[in-house]
C-alpha cells in the first residue's frame, strides 16, 4: 500500500545499516536506506507517514545537521538519532534540534523497534506520544524537590561537582540523588533522562 509507513535508515556503516534493514524487514516495516545524509537529501524521498533513523557521525553532513536542514525545509517527520559516541551535550543538541528519540549504540533491537513504532504512531496522530509524555510527567511529579533540582542539572549536562556547588551540597550527596532520579524516572542512561526531560517540556 502506498500509504504504508516507511522508515529511512541513514548510516555510513554498511554493517549497521544492513543490520537495521534486516531488523525492520523482519518486523514487517518497509525500509529504505542511504549511506549518507547528503544522498538522502538528494533523493528527496516521500516522507508522509514515515520516519528517519540516522547516525550522528557520518562523512559530509552529520545526523544533527541533517535534522537542522530538514527543519529549514519545513519537513515534518520524526527523526531518531543513533550514535556510538553518545554524551549528554550531544543528546541535548539532538533534542533541541527536534529529534523524536536518541539511542546509543550498540542498541537493543527491541528498544529500537519500540522507538520506531512510537515515532510512526506519533506521525500518524496516535495518542501514544501524549500517553508517553504523561507517564514521564507523572514520574517527575514523584521526585522530591531536591531530586528535581539534581535532575535539572543533569539535563543541562552539568557534572556532579557543578551541581553540588550550585545546590550547596556535597558531590557524594548529589550521587545519591542522581541514583534516585535515574531509578524513579526509569532512565537507563543520561541520554535517556535528557530525552524524558525534554519530552516533558513539550506542550
DRENDO-108350 format. One record per residue (C-alpha): residue number from 1; x, z, y. Coordinates in steps of 0.05 Angstrom, whole numbers, padded with zeros to 5 digits. Example, Ala and Ser with C-alpha at 12.3 -4.5 7.8 and 13.67 -1.06 7.14 Angstrom:
residues 2
+------+--------+--------+--------+
: resi :      x :      z :      y :
+------+--------+--------+--------+
:    1 :  00246 :  00156 : -00090 :
:    2 :  00273 :  00143 : -00021 :
+------+--------+--------+--------+
END
This chain:
residues 203
+------+--------+--------+--------+
: resi :      x :      z :      y :
+------+--------+--------+--------+
:    1 :  00000 :  00000 :  00000 :
:    2 :  00026 : -00018 :  00069 :
:    3 :  00003 :  00049 :  00097 :
:    4 :  00041 :  00089 :  00044 :
:    5 :  00094 :  00133 :  00077 :
:    6 :  00167 :  00112 :  00073 :
:    7 :  00230 :  00154 :  00081 :
:    8 :  00290 :  00122 :  00114 :
:    9 :  00356 :  00152 :  00089 :
:   10 :  00417 :  00142 :  00135 :
:   11 :  00484 :  00164 :  00107 :
:   12 :  00553 :  00131 :  00105 :
:   13 :  00569 :  00167 :  00039 :
:   14 :  00547 :  00117 : -00015 :
:   15 :  00541 :  00171 : -00068 :
:   16 :  00499 :  00218 : -00026 :
:   17 :  00455 :  00161 : -00003 :
:   18 :  00442 :  00134 : -00073 :
:   19 :  00430 :  00205 : -00099 :
:   20 :  00377 :  00217 : -00047 :
:   21 :  00346 :  00149 : -00060 :
:   22 :  00341 :  00167 : -00134 :
:   23 :  00310 :  00235 : -00119 :
:   24 :  00256 :  00204 : -00075 :
:   25 :  00243 :  00148 : -00123 :
:   26 :  00233 :  00198 : -00180 :
:   27 :  00185 :  00236 : -00135 :
:   28 :  00144 :  00173 : -00123 :
:   29 :  00163 :  00168 : -00049 :
:   30 :  00181 :  00100 : -00021 :
:   31 :  00252 :  00098 :  00006 :
:   32 :  00297 :  00050 :  00044 :
:   33 :  00369 :  00067 :  00061 :
:   34 :  00422 :  00048 :  00113 :
:   35 :  00497 :  00062 :  00115 :
:   36 :  00497 :  00077 :  00190 :
:   37 :  00453 :  00096 :  00248 :
:   38 :  00471 :  00030 :  00283 :
:   39 :  00448 : -00010 :  00222 :
:   40 :  00382 :  00028 :  00222 :
:   41 :  00370 :  00016 :  00296 :
:   42 :  00389 : -00058 :  00290 :
:   43 :  00338 : -00066 :  00233 :
:   44 :  00282 : -00034 :  00273 :
:   45 :  00240 : -00020 :  00211 :
:   46 :  00167 :  00000 :  00217 :
:   47 :  00165 :  00076 :  00224 :
:   48 :  00090 :  00091 :  00225 :
:   49 :  00073 :  00146 :  00175 :
:   50 :  00145 :  00155 :  00153 :
:   51 :  00205 :  00199 :  00168 :
:   52 :  00280 :  00194 :  00175 :
:   53 :  00333 :  00233 :  00137 :
:   54 :  00401 :  00225 :  00169 :
:   55 :  00471 :  00253 :  00160 :
:   56 :  00503 :  00282 :  00223 :
:   57 :  00574 :  00258 :  00220 :
:   58 :  00580 :  00182 :  00209 :
:   59 :  00622 :  00126 :  00237 :
:   60 :  00591 :  00099 :  00301 :
:   61 :  00530 :  00137 :  00324 :
:   62 :  00522 :  00208 :  00297 :
:   63 :  00457 :  00233 :  00269 :
:   64 :  00442 :  00272 :  00332 :
:   65 :  00459 :  00213 :  00376 :
:   66 :  00410 :  00173 :  00334 :
:   67 :  00356 :  00224 :  00347 :
:   68 :  00371 :  00222 :  00422 :
:   69 :  00368 :  00146 :  00422 :
:   70 :  00301 :  00147 :  00384 :
:   71 :  00275 :  00196 :  00436 :
:   72 :  00297 :  00149 :  00492 :
:   73 :  00259 :  00093 :  00457 :
:   74 :  00197 :  00136 :  00452 :
:   75 :  00199 :  00134 :  00376 :
:   76 :  00152 :  00188 :  00349 :
:   77 :  00177 :  00200 :  00278 :
:   78 :  00201 :  00265 :  00246 :
:   79 :  00275 :  00268 :  00231 :
:   80 :  00311 :  00313 :  00181 :
:   81 :  00385 :  00323 :  00194 :
:   82 :  00432 :  00337 :  00137 :
:   83 :  00505 :  00356 :  00143 :
:   84 :  00564 :  00383 :  00105 :
:   85 :  00594 :  00411 :  00169 :
:   86 :  00538 :  00458 :  00189 :
:   87 :  00547 :  00510 :  00243 :
:   88 :  00499 :  00546 :  00288 :
:   89 :  00515 :  00508 :  00353 :
:   90 :  00503 :  00443 :  00316 :
:   91 :  00437 :  00469 :  00288 :
:   92 :  00416 :  00488 :  00358 :
:   93 :  00435 :  00420 :  00385 :
:   94 :  00397 :  00386 :  00330 :
:   95 :  00334 :  00428 :  00340 :
:   96 :  00337 :  00418 :  00415 :
:   97 :  00342 :  00342 :  00403 :
:   98 :  00275 :  00349 :  00368 :
:   99 :  00292 :  00344 :  00294 :
:  100 :  00239 :  00367 :  00245 :
:  101 :  00288 :  00403 :  00199 :
:  102 :  00361 :  00418 :  00190 :
:  103 :  00390 :  00422 :  00119 :
:  104 :  00461 :  00438 :  00097 :
:  105 :  00498 :  00400 :  00042 :
:  106 :  00501 :  00410 : -00015 :
:  107 :  00426 :  00417 : -00012 :
:  108 :  00378 :  00439 : -00066 :
:  109 :  00335 :  00380 : -00088 :
:  110 :  00270 :  00420 : -00084 :
:  111 :  00287 :  00444 : -00014 :
:  112 :  00300 :  00373 :  00008 :
:  113 :  00235 :  00347 : -00023 :
:  114 :  00195 :  00403 :  00009 :
:  115 :  00225 :  00387 :  00077 :
:  116 :  00209 :  00313 :  00070 :
:  117 :  00138 :  00329 :  00047 :
:  118 :  00129 :  00376 :  00107 :
:  119 :  00154 :  00321 :  00154 :
:  120 :  00108 :  00269 :  00124 :
:  121 :  00049 :  00318 :  00127 :
:  122 :  00065 :  00334 :  00200 :
:  123 :  00068 :  00260 :  00215 :
:  124 :  00001 :  00250 :  00181 :
:  125 : -00030 :  00303 :  00226 :
:  126 : -00036 :  00354 :  00170 :
:  127 : -00048 :  00427 :  00184 :
:  128 :  00014 :  00443 :  00142 :
:  129 :  00061 :  00445 :  00203 :
:  130 :  00016 :  00493 :  00241 :
:  131 :  00010 :  00537 :  00179 :
:  132 :  00085 :  00539 :  00172 :
:  133 :  00094 :  00558 :  00245 :
:  134 :  00042 :  00613 :  00239 :
:  135 :  00078 :  00641 :  00178 :
:  136 :  00143 :  00644 :  00219 :
:  137 :  00107 :  00676 :  00279 :
:  138 :  00078 :  00729 :  00231 :
:  139 :  00147 :  00744 :  00204 :
:  140 :  00175 :  00752 :  00274 :
:  141 :  00118 :  00800 :  00290 :
:  142 :  00142 :  00843 :  00232 :
:  143 :  00211 :  00853 :  00264 :
:  144 :  00228 :  00914 :  00305 :
:  145 :  00245 :  00906 :  00378 :
:  146 :  00319 :  00913 :  00364 :
:  147 :  00316 :  00865 :  00306 :
:  148 :  00283 :  00814 :  00352 :
:  149 :  00339 :  00823 :  00403 :
:  150 :  00392 :  00812 :  00350 :
:  151 :  00354 :  00750 :  00324 :
:  152 :  00352 :  00721 :  00395 :
:  153 :  00428 :  00729 :  00399 :
:  154 :  00438 :  00696 :  00332 :
:  155 :  00393 :  00639 :  00351 :
:  156 :  00436 :  00627 :  00412 :
:  157 :  00497 :  00622 :  00368 :
:  158 :  00528 :  00687 :  00392 :
:  159 :  00578 :  00725 :  00349 :
:  160 :  00562 :  00795 :  00324 :
:  161 :  00612 :  00826 :  00373 :
:  162 :  00580 :  00790 :  00432 :
:  163 :  00510 :  00813 :  00411 :
:  164 :  00537 :  00884 :  00402 :
:  165 :  00567 :  00883 :  00473 :
:  166 :  00502 :  00856 :  00504 :
:  167 :  00459 :  00908 :  00469 :
:  168 :  00508 :  00967 :  00477 :
:  169 :  00512 :  00980 :  00402 :
:  170 :  00568 :  00973 :  00351 :
:  171 :  00584 :  00909 :  00314 :
:  172 :  00571 :  00945 :  00249 :
:  173 :  00501 :  00963 :  00272 :
:  174 :  00490 :  00890 :  00291 :
:  175 :  00510 :  00871 :  00219 :
:  176 :  00456 :  00918 :  00192 :
:  177 :  00403 :  00889 :  00239 :
:  178 :  00426 :  00819 :  00223 :
:  179 :  00417 :  00831 :  00148 :
:  180 :  00348 :  00859 :  00161 :
:  181 :  00329 :  00799 :  00203 :
:  182 :  00352 :  00749 :  00150 :
:  183 :  00314 :  00787 :  00097 :
:  184 :  00249 :  00795 :  00136 :
:  185 :  00250 :  00724 :  00162 :
:  186 :  00267 :  00699 :  00091 :
:  187 :  00322 :  00657 :  00121 :
:  188 :  00376 :  00634 :  00073 :
:  189 :  00426 :  00613 :  00126 :
:  190 :  00437 :  00620 :  00201 :
:  191 :  00416 :  00547 :  00209 :
:  192 :  00351 :  00564 :  00173 :
:  193 :  00339 :  00622 :  00222 :
:  194 :  00353 :  00577 :  00282 :
:  195 :  00302 :  00527 :  00256 :
:  196 :  00250 :  00582 :  00248 :
:  197 :  00261 :  00610 :  00318 :
:  198 :  00256 :  00540 :  00348 :
:  199 :  00192 :  00524 :  00310 :
:  200 :  00161 :  00590 :  00332 :
:  201 :  00172 :  00570 :  00405 :
:  202 :  00136 :  00503 :  00397 :
:  203 :  00067 :  00505 :  00430 :
+------+--------+--------+--------+
END
